[in-house]
Amino acid sequence: MSNTTRSRAILATASRLFATRGYSQTTTAEIAREAGVAEGTLYHHFGSKDGIFLTLFDETMEGYLAGIEGILARGATGRETLSAFARFHFDYVSLREEQYLILLRDFPVHLAVEKSAGGSPQREKLERITKLFSRILARGKADGTLHLLFPVRETAQMLRGSFYGTTRLKMLDLIQAPFPRLARMMESYWLKTLAPRQLPRAIPAARWTAPSPASGRRRR
């Protein structure tokens, strides 16, 4: 078994065990045994159970970020790009339910505390999502296909929270709607909320006449 094969076996096994048993309830000995490798091999490749978790996080986020960048590169309007992003998000998650369940349910508390001061690669990836989302909204604001009531970045953070929360509830089986329907719902609400405001149509001059003085008098 090559180093790459061992590494992939460890990650696949850890992902399955984290999803079924939970991160805190899974030991490195169990991962190594079910992956068919020595526990020392696991430590050689990842250093610790935290290292395995962070590798799963990084791989999942890198693919996600690449997908958003690909959507932006198409050069569509902001509204079209936002629609594509909503569909992409739920498609991507539906194909990686196991990984997202782990990330949204089991992120180790001690890792979150250690990295919360900033500067970690994982925090930088999360920040990149906000930046890319902001670019989508800024494009729509510039081309007139989206109307933002609040600053771009703040709007991006708020909308990002909406799909993060929805995804987390779906992963915890607290939302029963299937992923394709969730995508359509999210897309519909986003586009309606950010739709450009249209001015009332002016009354054609030829069809409008000033009322005569007599029109306001009460008949006797």
Secondary structure, 3 states (H helix, E strand, C coil): CCHHHHHHHHHHHHHHHHHHHCCCCCCHHHHHHHHCCCHHHHHHHHCCHHHHHHHHHHHHHHHHHHHHHHHHHCCCCHHHHHHHHHHHHHHHHHCCHHHHHHHHHHCCHHHHHHHCCCCCHHHHHHHHHHHHHHHHHHHHHHHCCCCCCCCHHHHHHHHHHHHHHHHHHHHCCCCCCCHHHHHHHHHHHHHHHCCCCCCCCCCCHHHCCCCCHHHHCCCC
